[in-house]
Amino acid sequence: MSDETVRYLVGESFPRSTCHPNVQTVDQLIAELRAGAPPMLIRPGLGLDVATWEWVKQQAAKKAACGQVVFDGAPAVPVARRTVLKHASDNVVIGNAGTDGDRFRCELVIANDSELMRDHTADQQHVPGMLLIEAAIQAITWAVTELTTPLPGQGDRYAVMHACEFAFHRFVFPLPAVLEGQLEPNGKPEAERIPLKSTVTIWQARRECSTLTVKLNAFDPSHIFAVEHAQARKTLGLI
């Protein structure tokens, strides 16, 4: 198929992004299918979940001639909210995560009704920078639980940042994007904490879009909570 027939499908949370070529919301595609769609290849963008993607495929099968509309790929499956320290699953913004040695990789995910998008006032033709920072932090948080060993009888180690630096090189659009990073030693490890450094790069269409470098400690959870409690007592003047 020619480039003109490739469409990227995005959620209704990205209506302004349809000013870009070959980008459509779910509602726009359904309306086109009902009117008699031309041959096209549909790929998933952001703001979609697997259930919506499958529903759109079913609607296309009913409305379009056999083979006229082809679907390529599927939306990334978000990681479990607990692994990135979120109460709401809609605020998970990484999926299809995996590791290779000390490296990790995942895909950008944005739920259609994520409050991270809903509460952002900037024009939503692209993904807000704050959401990209959140995605990089979630990727590091997830990687710490996967790539560090907890103390016996304790839960997963707890990632606590103490320095960060970020840079944006290109806009990220509501289309497939990948995050890649690595956990590196950043000091002498101790039982209660492992000093680490991580740089996460966000790629889209094989172009480097942004980078986030973080210094952190992978804490034993009981130790960091004790440190936090002691600092709170000092702040309150109780020590």
TORMILO-731498 format. One record per residue (C-alpha): x, y, z; residue in three letters. Coordinates in steps of 0.02 Angstrom, whole numbers. Example, Ala and Ser with C-alpha at 12.3 -4.5 7.8 and 13.67 -1.06 7.14 Angstrom:
TORMILO-731498
+--------+--------+--------+------+
|   east |  north |     up | code |
+--------+--------+--------+------+
|    615 |   -225 |    390 |  ALA |
|    684 |    -53 |    357 |  SER |
+--------+--------+--------+------+
END
This chain:
TORMILO-731498
+--------+--------+--------+------+
|   east |  north |     up | code |
+--------+--------+--------+------+
|      0 |      0 |      0 |  MET |
|     55 |    179 |    -31 |  SER |
|     93 |    297 |    112 |  ASP |
|    -71 |    387 |     79 |  GLU |
|   -171 |    233 |    126 |  THR |
|    -84 |    205 |    294 |  VAL |
|   -185 |    274 |    440 |  ARG |
|   -136 |    287 |    623 |  TYR |
|   -282 |    267 |    742 |  LEU |
|   -280 |    369 |    903 |  VAL |
|   -399 |    387 |   1050 |  GLY |
|   -526 |    527 |   1069 |  GLU |
|   -408 |    611 |   1193 |  SER |
|   -302 |    666 |   1043 |  PHE |
|   -427 |    754 |    927 |  PRO |
|   -306 |    897 |    888 |  ARG |
|   -174 |    775 |    827 |  SER |
|   -284 |    735 |    676 |  THR |
|   -220 |    895 |    597 |  CYS |
|    -67 |    790 |    555 |  HIS |
|    -77 |    682 |    398 |  PRO |
|   -142 |    503 |    410 |  ASN |
|   -199 |    518 |    592 |  VAL |
|   -380 |    480 |    638 |  GLN |
|   -478 |    457 |    799 |  THR |
|   -584 |    303 |    824 |  VAL |
|   -746 |    400 |    793 |  ASP |
|   -678 |    473 |    631 |  GLN |
|   -628 |    303 |    565 |  LEU |
|   -796 |    225 |    610 |  ILE |
|   -885 |    367 |    518 |  ALA |
|   -776 |    338 |    365 |  GLU |
|   -810 |    152 |    368 |  LEU |
|   -997 |    185 |    371 |  ARG |
|   -981 |    301 |    222 |  ALA |
|   -883 |    173 |    122 |  GLY |
|   -698 |    169 |    164 |  ALA |
|   -563 |    162 |     30 |  PRO |
|   -428 |     27 |     46 |  PRO |
|   -315 |     68 |    193 |  MET |
|   -189 |     -3 |    316 |  LEU |
|   -230 |     39 |    498 |  ILE |
|    -95 |     46 |    632 |  ARG |
|   -122 |     83 |    818 |  PRO |
|    -70 |    250 |    891 |  GLY |
|    -89 |    308 |   1071 |  LEU |
|   -249 |    328 |   1169 |  GLY |
|   -304 |    152 |   1120 |  LEU |
|   -325 |     -5 |   1221 |  ASP |
|   -331 |   -184 |   1157 |  VAL |
|   -520 |   -198 |   1181 |  ALA |
|   -554 |    -41 |   1076 |  THR |
|   -433 |   -100 |    942 |  TRP |
|   -523 |   -267 |    929 |  GLU |
|   -693 |   -180 |    924 |  TRP |
|   -637 |    -68 |    781 |  VAL |
|   -576 |   -222 |    686 |  LYS |
|   -747 |   -301 |    708 |  GLN |
|   -834 |   -144 |    645 |  GLN |
|   -720 |   -138 |    493 |  ALA |
|   -760 |   -320 |    454 |  ALA |
|   -945 |   -276 |    452 |  LYS |
|   -932 |   -115 |    351 |  LYS |
|   -788 |   -141 |    229 |  ALA |
|   -765 |   -263 |     88 |  ALA |
|   -660 |   -415 |    128 |  CYS |
|   -475 |   -367 |    127 |  GLY |
|   -510 |   -184 |     96 |  GLN |
|   -457 |   -128 |    270 |  VAL |
|   -304 |   -212 |    345 |  VAL |
|   -250 |   -196 |    527 |  PHE |
|    -65 |   -203 |    569 |  ASP |
|     -2 |   -229 |    747 |  GLY |
|    -91 |   -201 |    912 |  ALA |
|    -86 |    -76 |   1056 |  PRO |
|     47 |   -109 |   1188 |  ALA |
|    -15 |   -195 |   1347 |  VAL |
|     18 |    -84 |   1500 |  PRO |
|    123 |   -153 |   1643 |  VAL |
|     34 |   -188 |   1807 |  ALA |
|      0 |    -25 |   1899 |  ARG |
|     83 |    -89 |   2058 |  ARG |
|    250 |   -109 |   1968 |  THR |
|    256 |     78 |   1934 |  VAL |
|    179 |    132 |   2100 |  LEU |
|     12 |    192 |   2031 |  LYS |
|   -161 |    178 |   2110 |  HIS |
|   -253 |    204 |   1945 |  ALA |
|   -219 |     91 |   1796 |  SER |
|   -261 |    233 |   1676 |  ASP |
|   -107 |    326 |   1738 |  ASN |
|     12 |    187 |   1684 |  VAL |
|    105 |    253 |   1532 |  VAL |
|    223 |    109 |   1487 |  ILE |
|    187 |    -63 |   1417 |  GLY |
|    263 |   -217 |   1334 |  ASN |
|    412 |   -198 |   1452 |  ALA |
|    562 |   -315 |   1450 |  GLY |
|    744 |   -327 |   1504 |  THR |
|    907 |   -386 |   1426 |  ASP |
|   1049 |   -393 |   1551 |  GLY |
|   1053 |   -223 |   1637 |  ASP |
|    955 |   -142 |   1495 |  ARG |
|    768 |   -117 |   1484 |  PHE |
|    645 |    -72 |   1348 |  ARG |
|    460 |    -30 |   1344 |  CYS |
|    332 |     59 |   1237 |  GLU |
|    240 |    220 |   1273 |  LEU |
|     58 |    191 |   1323 |  VAL |
|    -77 |    321 |   1352 |  ILE |
|   -251 |    273 |   1406 |  ALA |
|   -389 |    368 |   1315 |  ASN |
|   -454 |    446 |   1477 |  ASP |
|   -290 |    464 |   1571 |  SER |
|   -296 |    609 |   1694 |  GLU |
|   -116 |    647 |   1642 |  LEU |
|   -186 |    703 |   1474 |  MET |
|   -355 |    766 |   1533 |  ARG |
|   -279 |    890 |   1656 |  ASP |
|   -148 |    959 |   1535 |  HIS |
|   -194 |   1127 |   1459 |  THR |
|    -68 |   1129 |   1315 |  ALA |
|   -130 |   1096 |   1139 |  ASP |
|   -134 |    907 |   1119 |  GLN |
|    -62 |    891 |    945 |  GLN |
|     85 |    805 |   1029 |  HIS |
|    121 |    712 |   1191 |  VAL |
|    158 |    836 |   1333 |  PRO |
|    336 |    839 |   1397 |  GLY |
|    280 |    807 |   1576 |  MET |
|    201 |    644 |   1521 |  LEU |
|    365 |    592 |   1438 |  LEU |
|    456 |    626 |   1602 |  ILE |
|    326 |    520 |   1693 |  GLU |
|    349 |    380 |   1567 |  ALA |
|    538 |    380 |   1591 |  ALA |
|    518 |    378 |   1781 |  ILE |
|    394 |    235 |   1768 |  GLN |
|    516 |    139 |   1657 |  ALA |
|    655 |    160 |   1786 |  ILE |
|    538 |    115 |   1930 |  THR |
|    485 |    -43 |   1839 |  TRP |
|    665 |    -88 |   1795 |  ALA |
|    723 |    -72 |   1976 |  VAL |
|    599 |   -204 |   2030 |  THR |
|    654 |   -318 |   1888 |  GLU |
|    843 |   -294 |   1892 |  LEU |
|    886 |   -278 |   2077 |  THR |
|    876 |   -414 |   2209 |  THR |
|    776 |   -381 |   2369 |  PRO |
|    839 |   -426 |   2541 |  LEU |
|    777 |   -594 |   2606 |  PRO |
|    599 |   -582 |   2667 |  GLY |
|    575 |   -407 |   2599 |  GLN |
|    474 |   -341 |   2453 |  GLY |
|    541 |   -268 |   2290 |  ASP |
|    667 |   -129 |   2307 |  ARG |
|    598 |     47 |   2303 |  TYR |
|    669 |    173 |   2178 |  ALA |
|    700 |    345 |   2256 |  VAL |
|    771 |    482 |   2144 |  MET |
|    887 |    617 |   2210 |  HIS |
|    939 |    703 |   2048 |  ALA |
|    875 |    715 |   1870 |  CYS |
|    909 |    801 |   1705 |  GLU |
|    803 |    797 |   1550 |  PHE |
|    812 |    862 |   1372 |  ALA |
|    684 |    869 |   1231 |  PHE |
|    751 |    860 |   1054 |  HIS |
|    593 |    828 |    951 |  ARG |
|    406 |    826 |    978 |  PHE |
|    331 |    656 |   1017 |  VAL |
|    165 |    627 |    929 |  PHE |
|     26 |    508 |    984 |  PRO |
|    102 |    371 |    878 |  LEU |
|    208 |    219 |    926 |  PRO |
|    359 |    267 |   1032 |  ALA |
|    491 |    165 |   1123 |  VAL |
|    587 |    196 |   1284 |  LEU |
|    759 |    118 |   1308 |  GLU |
|    872 |    131 |   1458 |  GLY |
|   1002 |     50 |   1569 |  GLN |
|   1034 |     37 |   1756 |  LEU |
|   1216 |     75 |   1800 |  GLU |
|   1307 |     69 |   1968 |  PRO |
|   1334 |    243 |   2041 |  ASN |
|   1425 |    206 |   2204 |  GLY |
|   1461 |     67 |   2327 |  LYS |
|   1309 |    -44 |   2353 |  PRO |
|   1247 |    -78 |   2529 |  GLU |
|   1119 |   -201 |   2592 |  ALA |
|    990 |    -64 |   2623 |  GLU |
|   1023 |     37 |   2465 |  ARG |
|   1102 |     18 |   2293 |  ILE |
|   1160 |    182 |   2213 |  PRO |
|   1113 |    185 |   2028 |  LEU |
|   1109 |    297 |   1877 |  LYS |
|    996 |    277 |   1727 |  SER |
|    975 |    368 |   1562 |  THR |
|    813 |    335 |   1468 |  VAL |
|    796 |    382 |   1285 |  THR |
|    628 |    399 |   1199 |  ILE |
|    627 |    354 |   1014 |  TRP |
|    495 |    381 |    882 |  GLN |
|    513 |    332 |    699 |  ALA |
|    695 |    286 |    738 |  ARG |
|    731 |    466 |    793 |  ARG |
|    791 |    516 |    966 |  GLU |
|    658 |    627 |   1041 |  CYS |
|    703 |    652 |   1223 |  SER |
|    821 |    592 |   1359 |  THR |
|    804 |    584 |   1548 |  LEU |
|    952 |    549 |   1662 |  THR |
|    915 |    503 |   1842 |  VAL |
|   1021 |    467 |   1995 |  LYS |
|    931 |    358 |   2120 |  LEU |
|    945 |    232 |   2258 |  ASN |
|    861 |     62 |   2252 |  ALA |
|    811 |     54 |   2435 |  PHE |
|    755 |    -91 |   2541 |  ASP |
|    574 |    -36 |   2571 |  PRO |
|    580 |    -52 |   2761 |  SER |
|    738 |     54 |   2767 |  HIS |
|    674 |    197 |   2659 |  ILE |
|    511 |    206 |   2756 |  PHE |
|    610 |    217 |   2919 |  ALA |
|    715 |    359 |   2844 |  VAL |
|    559 |    450 |   2787 |  GLU |
|    477 |    432 |   2958 |  HIS |
|    631 |    498 |   3047 |  ALA |
|    640 |    649 |   2931 |  GLN |
|    455 |    685 |   2958 |  ALA |
|    481 |    685 |   3147 |  ARG |
|    624 |    811 |   3126 |  LYS |
|    517 |    921 |   3015 |  THR |
|    381 |    920 |   3148 |  LEU |
|    506 |    965 |   3283 |  GLY |
|    482 |    800 |   3374 |  LEU |
|    668 |    757 |   3371 |  ILE |
+--------+--------+--------+------+
END
